[in-house]
Amino acid sequence: MKKIVLSTIAALAVATTSLSATQFYQDKNGQVFTTAAEGRVAIDLEEAAKVLNSVEEPKEKILGGFFDRFHAKGDLRLRQETIEKEGSADVNRERYRFRYSLDVDVTDNITLETGISSGKYNPTSGNVSFKSGENIQEYFIDELKIDILDIKYALENSWIRVGKQKHNIYRPNKTQLVWDNDIRLEGVNYGYEDENTMIRVGANRVHREKDNRDGGNINIFLAQYVHTQKLEDAKLNLGAAYYHYDNVKGNTDPYGSFKGNTSEVVNGVTVYKEDYGIVEAFAELKVKDLVMGMPFKTSLSLAYNAQASDDNFGYDISAELAMTKKWKAAATYRDVEKDAVFGAHNDSDFSGGGTDSNGYYVKTKYAFAKNVDVAGWWNWSELGDTGLDYHRVQLDVILKF
C-alpha cells in the first residue's frame, strides 16, 4: 500500500512540474486531494520522491518450479602446510578439505538444510592429510561426515533451526577466539536480525565423537546480543554473549583431547577440572572508505570464564583491509589462558588449536578467478608457561562450485 501511494504521489509530482503552486494533501487512508480539510496533511512532493527512491520491494521468497527449490554449493581447498614447534620435529604436509551443501525449500518458510564435509570425527576441521599408498576411497569417501542436517523455519526477521546447523553465532572480524569456523551446533536455536539488532538464543548438546563416548552429556546454552550503530561512512557493532557449558567439570573430553584446558585424574580417569561459563564482549568498527576507497574493519573481543577461578581470560585484537576488490589482508594478536574458553571448540589452527597460548598471525587472500581464490596464513606463537616457540604456515588454493 505504501508503495502504491508513493508511486501516485511521484506521478503527480511529474505531471504537475509546471504547476509548482499546486498543493496536494493526503488523509490517513492514503487518499490524495488538492484541497485542505480536517485530517489531511500537506504533501512535500520532492520529499515524497526521495522516499520513493529509498523504498525497496519486499524480499519475499516465492517458490518457482520444482528445481528452483534446490540450492547447492561447494568448495575444494588444497593446502600446503608447515609446522615448526620448539622441541618437536617439523611437520610438512599436503592436505585437502571438501564441502558440499544442498538446501531444499520445502515451503515458502521451511527449508531443509544439508551438508557434507571431509574431516570425519574432527569437529573443528575438515582437513585431511594426503598419504602415500592409499586409494581414492580412503582419501575421500571414508573421510566424509554429515556436516549439516537441520530444518529451518524462517519468519520476517527471524528464524528457528532444529538439528545440526551451520555456524550462526556472530563473530567480529570472524574471530575464532571462542568458536572455530567449523563448529556445528546440535539442538534448537533462534535468531533475529534487523538493521540495528541481532539476537541469538539456543540450547544444544555436544556430540561425542568415536572412541570418546564414555562420559556424561555436555549441553550448551547460549545467548548473544549485537547492536549496530550507523556512523558517517562507518558502522559500529557492539556485542555481548554468554555461553554456558553444562556438566563439564569431572567429565571426560568428547573429542579425544582437552586442547589446553586444565584436567585432573579421578579414579584413574582423566577429566576436566573446571566448568565453563564464558562471558563474551566485543566491539567492531567497519569503515567503508579508509584510504582511496579501501574498506577497513577492526575489532576487540574479550572472553572471560566466570566458572573458573584462575587462567580464565582471553582476548583478540584483529584488523582487515581490502586493498582492492580482489585482494585483502588481515592481522590478529590473540592471548588465551588455559581455561578462558572451551579449548575443543575454539580455533583449531592458531597455536596448534585450543588454549594456553599467545601470539599473532597475518593472512591474505586474492580472488585469482571468478571461482578460484589463493590464500596464505602465517602464525607465530608462544605456548604454555614455558613459552615454547610455535610457527605455522598455510598456503591454499580454493575452488568454488
C-alpha positions as CSV (number, residue, x, y, z in Angstrom):
1,M,0.0,0.0,0.0
2,K,2.8,2.4,0.9
3,K,4.5,1.7,-2.4
4,I,1.3,2.4,-4.3
5,V,0.6,5.7,-2.5
6,L,4.2,6.9,-3.0
7,S,4.0,6.0,-6.7
8,T,0.8,8.0,-7.1
9,I,2.5,11.0,-5.4
10,A,5.5,10.7,-7.6
11,A,3.3,10.5,-10.7
12,L,1.6,13.7,-9.5
13,A,4.9,15.4,-9.0
14,V,6.0,14.6,-12.5
15,A,2.6,15.6,-14.0
16,T,2.5,18.9,-12.2
17,T,6.0,20.1,-12.7
18,S,4.7,23.2,-14.5
19,L,2.1,23.8,-11.8
20,S,4.6,24.5,-9.0
21,A,1.9,26.4,-7.0
22,T,-0.4,23.3,-6.7
23,Q,-0.5,21.8,-3.2
24,F,-1.6,18.2,-2.5
25,Y,-2.9,16.7,0.7
26,Q,-3.2,13.1,2.0
27,D,-5.6,11.6,4.6
28,K,-4.9,8.8,7.0
29,N,-6.1,6.2,4.4
30,G,-3.6,7.4,1.8
31,Q,-6.1,9.2,-0.4
32,V,-4.6,12.3,-2.2
33,F,-6.6,15.6,-2.6
34,T,-5.9,19.1,-3.9
35,T,-7.9,20.9,-1.2
36,A,-7.2,21.2,2.5
37,A,-9.5,19.7,5.1
38,E,-9.5,18.3,8.6
39,G,-7.4,15.2,8.9
40,R,-5.5,15.9,5.7
41,V,-1.7,16.5,5.7
42,A,0.2,18.6,3.2
43,I,2.5,16.6,0.9
44,D,6.0,17.7,0.0
45,L,6.4,16.3,-3.5
46,E,10.2,16.4,-3.5
47,E,10.5,14.6,-0.2
48,A,7.9,12.0,-1.4
49,A,10.0,11.3,-4.5
50,K,13.1,10.8,-2.3
51,V,11.2,8.4,-0.1
52,L,10.0,6.5,-3.1
53,N,13.6,6.0,-4.4
54,S,14.6,4.7,-1.0
55,V,11.8,2.1,-0.6
56,E,12.7,-1.4,-1.6
57,E,10.3,-4.0,-2.8
58,P,9.6,-6.7,-0.1
59,K,12.1,-9.5,-0.4
60,E,9.7,-12.4,-0.2
61,K,10.8,-15.9,-1.2
62,I,8.4,-17.1,-3.9
63,L,8.8,-20.7,-5.0
64,G,9.0,-21.2,-8.7
65,G,9.4,-24.6,-10.5
66,F,10.5,-27.8,-8.8
67,F,14.2,-27.4,-9.4
68,D,14.1,-23.8,-8.2
69,R,13.6,-25.2,-4.7
70,F,17.2,-26.7,-4.6
71,H,20.2,-24.5,-3.8
72,A,23.6,-26.2,-4.0
73,K,27.2,-25.0,-3.5
74,G,30.5,-26.5,-2.6
75,D,34.3,-25.9,-2.4
76,L,37.5,-27.8,-2.5
77,R,40.6,-26.4,-0.7
78,L,44.1,-27.7,-1.4
79,R,46.7,-26.8,1.3
80,Q,50.4,-26.9,1.8
81,E,51.2,-26.7,5.5
82,T,54.4,-26.4,7.5
83,I,54.6,-26.5,11.4
84,E,57.6,-25.7,13.4
85,K,57.3,-26.4,17.2
86,E,60.2,-26.0,19.6
87,G,61.3,-29.4,20.9
88,S,59.4,-31.3,18.2
89,A,60.2,-32.5,14.6
90,D,59.0,-30.2,11.8
91,V,55.8,-31.1,10.0
92,N,55.4,-30.7,6.2
93,R,52.1,-32.0,4.7
94,E,49.7,-31.6,1.9
95,R,46.0,-31.5,2.8
96,Y,42.6,-31.1,1.3
97,R,39.1,-30.0,2.5
98,F,35.9,-30.8,0.7
99,R,32.5,-29.3,1.5
100,Y,29.2,-29.6,-0.3
101,S,25.8,-28.3,0.8
102,L,22.2,-28.7,-0.6
103,D,19.3,-26.7,0.8
104,V,15.7,-27.5,-0.3
105,D,12.8,-25.1,0.1
106,V,10.0,-27.3,1.3
107,T,7.6,-24.3,1.6
108,D,8.0,-20.6,1.5
109,N,9.0,-20.6,5.2
110,I,10.5,-24.1,5.7
111,T,14.0,-25.1,4.4
112,L,15.8,-28.4,4.8
113,E,19.5,-27.6,5.1
114,T,22.1,-30.4,4.5
115,G,25.8,-30.6,4.0
116,I,28.7,-33.0,3.9
117,S,32.4,-32.4,4.6
118,S,35.7,-34.1,4.8
119,G,37.4,-34.5,8.2
120,K,35.4,-37.3,9.8
121,Y,35.5,-37.4,13.6
122,N,37.0,-33.9,13.8
123,P,34.5,-31.2,14.9
124,T,36.8,-28.2,14.3
125,S,38.4,-29.1,10.9
126,G,37.6,-30.6,7.6
127,N,41.3,-31.0,6.7
128,V,42.6,-34.4,5.6
129,S,46.3,-35.1,5.0
130,F,47.3,-37.0,1.9
131,K,49.0,-40.3,2.5
132,S,51.1,-42.3,0.1
133,G,50.0,-45.8,-0.8
134,E,46.2,-45.2,-0.2
135,N,43.4,-45.3,-2.8
136,I,41.0,-42.6,-3.6
137,Q,38.3,-44.2,-1.4
138,E,40.5,-43.8,1.6
139,Y,41.3,-40.2,0.6
140,F,37.8,-39.2,0.0
141,I,34.7,-41.3,0.7
142,D,35.9,-42.8,4.0
143,E,36.7,-39.3,5.3
144,L,33.2,-37.7,4.7
145,K,30.9,-36.7,7.5
146,I,27.4,-35.3,7.8
147,D,28.2,-31.7,8.5
148,I,24.8,-30.1,8.4
149,L,21.3,-31.6,8.8
150,D,18.6,-29.4,10.1
151,I,15.2,-27.8,9.5
152,K,14.9,-24.0,9.3
153,Y,11.7,-22.1,9.8
154,A,12.0,-18.5,8.6
155,L,9.9,-15.6,9.7
156,E,10.1,-12.0,8.5
157,N,13.2,-11.0,10.5
158,S,13.9,-14.2,12.4
159,W,14.4,-18.0,12.1
160,I,14.4,-21.2,14.1
161,R,16.7,-24.1,13.3
162,V,16.4,-27.6,14.7
163,G,19.2,-30.1,14.1
164,K,22.9,-30.0,13.3
165,Q,23.4,-26.4,12.0
166,K,25.8,-24.2,10.1
167,H,27.6,-21.6,12.2
168,N,25.3,-18.7,13.0
169,I,26.8,-17.0,16.1
170,Y,28.1,-13.6,15.2
171,R,31.9,-13.3,15.4
172,P,33.5,-9.8,14.9
173,N,36.1,-10.0,12.1
174,K,35.3,-13.7,12.0
175,T,37.4,-14.2,15.1
176,Q,37.8,-17.7,16.4
177,L,38.6,-16.8,19.9
178,V,35.6,-18.7,21.3
179,W,34.2,-20.6,18.2
180,D,36.1,-22.3,15.4
181,N,34.6,-21.8,11.9
182,D,33.8,-25.5,11.6
183,I,31.9,-26.0,14.9
184,R,28.3,-27.1,14.3
185,L,25.7,-26.6,17.0
186,E,23.3,-29.5,17.5
187,G,20.0,-28.6,19.0
188,V,17.4,-25.8,18.8
189,N,18.5,-22.2,18.0
190,Y,16.7,-18.9,17.4
191,G,18.0,-15.9,15.5
192,Y,16.6,-12.4,15.0
193,E,18.1,-9.6,12.9
194,D,17.1,-6.2,11.7
195,E,19.1,-3.0,10.8
196,N,20.2,-2.4,14.4
197,T,19.8,-5.6,16.3
198,M,21.0,-9.2,16.2
199,I,19.9,-11.9,18.7
200,R,20.9,-15.5,19.1
201,V,19.5,-17.9,21.7
202,G,19.9,-21.7,21.8
203,A,20.1,-25.0,23.6
204,N,22.5,-27.6,22.2
205,R,24.2,-30.8,23.1
206,V,27.9,-31.6,22.4
207,H,28.3,-34.6,20.1
208,R,30.8,-37.1,21.4
209,E,33.0,-38.5,18.6
210,K,34.0,-42.1,18.1
211,D,36.2,-43.6,20.9
212,N,35.2,-40.8,23.3
213,R,31.6,-41.7,24.0
214,D,32.2,-42.8,27.6
215,G,31.1,-39.8,29.7
216,G,28.2,-37.7,30.6
217,N,26.3,-35.4,28.3
218,I,27.6,-31.8,27.9
219,N,25.0,-29.2,27.0
220,I,25.5,-25.7,25.7
221,F,23.0,-22.9,26.5
222,L,23.8,-19.7,24.7
223,A,22.5,-16.1,24.3
224,Q,24.1,-13.3,22.2
225,Y,23.0,-9.7,21.6
226,V,24.6,-7.4,19.0
227,H,23.7,-3.7,18.5
228,T,24.6,-1.9,15.3
229,Q,25.2,1.8,15.3
230,K,25.5,3.5,12.0
231,L,28.0,6.3,11.8
232,E,29.1,8.6,8.9
233,D,30.8,6.3,6.4
234,A,31.1,3.6,9.1
235,K,29.3,1.1,11.2
236,L,29.9,0.1,14.9
237,N,28.9,-3.3,16.2
238,L,28.7,-3.8,20.0
239,G,28.0,-7.2,21.3
240,A,27.8,-9.4,24.4
241,A,27.1,-13.0,24.9
242,Y,27.1,-15.9,27.5
243,Y,27.9,-19.5,26.6
244,H,27.1,-21.9,29.4
245,Y,28.6,-25.4,29.2
246,D,26.6,-27.7,31.5
247,N,28.2,-30.7,33.2
248,V,31.9,-30.3,32.2
249,K,33.7,-30.4,35.5
250,G,34.5,-34.0,36.3
251,N,33.5,-35.2,32.8
252,T,35.7,-36.8,30.1
253,D,36.5,-34.9,27.0
254,P,34.2,-35.5,24.0
255,Y,36.8,-35.4,21.2
256,G,39.9,-37.1,22.4
257,S,41.9,-34.0,23.6
258,F,41.4,-31.4,26.3
259,K,43.1,-28.9,24.0
260,G,44.9,-26.9,26.7
261,N,42.1,-26.9,29.3
262,T,43.0,-27.9,32.8
263,S,42.4,-31.6,33.6
264,E,43.0,-34.0,36.5
265,V,42.9,-37.7,37.2
266,V,40.0,-39.0,39.3
267,N,39.7,-42.8,40.0
268,G,42.1,-43.5,37.1
269,V,40.2,-41.4,34.6
270,T,41.3,-38.0,33.2
271,V,38.5,-35.4,33.5
272,Y,38.0,-31.7,33.2
273,K,39.0,-29.8,36.4
274,E,36.9,-26.6,35.6
275,D,33.4,-25.7,34.4
276,Y,32.9,-23.3,31.6
277,G,30.5,-20.3,31.6
278,I,32.0,-17.9,29.0
279,V,31.2,-14.2,29.0
280,E,32.0,-12.6,25.7
281,A,32.1,-8.9,24.9
282,F,33.3,-7.2,21.7
283,A,33.4,-4.0,19.6
284,E,33.8,-4.0,15.8
285,L,34.3,-0.9,13.6
286,K,33.7,-1.2,9.9
287,V,34.8,1.8,7.7
288,K,33.6,1.9,4.1
289,D,36.4,4.1,2.8
290,L,39.6,4.3,4.9
291,V,42.0,5.4,2.2
292,M,41.4,5.6,-1.5
293,G,38.2,3.6,-1.4
294,M,39.7,0.7,0.7
295,P,37.2,-0.8,3.2
296,F,38.7,-1.4,6.7
297,K,37.4,-3.2,9.8
298,T,38.9,-3.7,13.2
299,S,37.7,-5.4,16.4
300,L,38.4,-6.2,20.0
301,S,37.0,-9.3,21.6
302,L,37.1,-10.4,25.2
303,A,36.4,-13.8,26.7
304,Y,36.1,-14.5,30.5
305,N,35.2,-17.9,32.0
306,A,33.1,-17.0,35.0
307,Q,33.1,-20.6,36.2
308,A,36.9,-20.8,36.7
309,S,38.9,-19.1,39.3
310,D,42.3,-18.8,37.5
311,D,43.7,-18.6,34.0
312,N,40.3,-17.7,32.7
313,F,40.7,-14.7,30.4
314,G,41.4,-14.3,26.7
315,Y,41.3,-11.5,24.1
316,D,41.7,-11.0,20.4
317,I,42.6,-7.8,18.5
318,S,42.0,-8.0,14.7
319,A,42.1,-5.8,11.7
320,E,41.4,-6.3,8.0
321,L,42.0,-4.1,5.0
322,A,40.5,-4.7,1.5
323,M,43.2,-3.2,-0.7
324,T,41.4,-4.0,-3.9
325,K,38.1,-5.7,-4.8
326,K,40.1,-8.9,-5.2
327,W,42.8,-8.7,-2.6
328,K,42.5,-8.3,1.2
329,A,44.9,-8.8,4.1
330,A,44.3,-9.2,7.9
331,A,46.3,-9.4,11.1
332,T,45.4,-10.6,14.6
333,Y,47.0,-10.7,18.1
334,R,45.5,-13.2,20.5
335,D,46.1,-14.3,24.1
336,V,44.1,-17.2,25.5
337,E,44.7,-18.5,29.0
338,K,44.2,-22.2,29.8
339,D,40.5,-22.1,30.9
340,A,39.3,-18.9,29.2
341,V,37.3,-20.8,26.7
342,F,36.4,-24.4,25.9
343,G,39.5,-25.5,24.1
344,A,37.9,-28.2,21.9
345,H,35.6,-25.5,20.3
346,N,37.9,-22.6,19.6
347,D,40.4,-22.0,16.7
348,S,42.0,-25.3,15.6
349,D,44.8,-23.6,13.7
350,F,46.1,-20.9,15.9
351,S,49.0,-22.2,18.1
352,G,48.0,-25.8,17.1
353,G,44.5,-25.4,18.4
354,G,42.9,-24.9,21.9
355,T,44.0,-22.6,24.6
356,D,47.1,-21.7,26.7
357,S,49.0,-19.6,24.1
358,N,49.6,-16.1,22.8
359,G,50.8,-14.7,19.6
360,Y,49.8,-13.3,16.3
361,Y,49.0,-14.2,12.7
362,V,48.7,-12.5,9.3
363,K,46.7,-13.7,6.4
364,T,45.9,-12.6,2.9
365,K,43.5,-13.8,0.2
366,Y,43.4,-13.0,-3.5
367,A,40.5,-13.7,-5.9
368,F,42.5,-15.2,-8.7
369,A,39.5,-16.0,-10.9
370,K,35.7,-16.0,-10.6
371,N,35.6,-19.3,-8.6
372,V,39.3,-19.6,-7.6
373,D,40.9,-18.0,-4.5
374,V,44.5,-18.2,-3.4
375,A,45.5,-17.5,0.2
376,G,48.3,-17.5,2.8
377,W,48.3,-17.7,6.6
378,W,51.3,-17.2,8.9
379,N,51.2,-17.8,12.7
380,W,53.9,-17.1,15.4
381,S,53.0,-18.0,19.0
382,E,54.4,-18.9,22.4
383,L,52.9,-22.0,24.0
384,G,52.1,-22.5,27.7
385,D,54.0,-21.2,30.8
386,T,57.4,-22.3,29.2
387,G,56.8,-20.1,26.2
388,L,57.7,-22.7,23.5
389,D,58.1,-21.2,20.1
390,Y,55.4,-22.2,17.5
391,H,55.3,-21.3,13.8
392,R,52.8,-22.4,11.3
393,V,52.4,-21.6,7.6
394,Q,49.4,-22.4,5.3
395,L,49.2,-21.8,1.6
396,D,45.8,-22.5,0.0
397,V,44.1,-22.8,-3.4
398,I,40.3,-22.8,-3.0
399,L,38.0,-23.9,-5.8
400,K,34.3,-22.9,-5.5
401,F,31.4,-24.5,-7.4
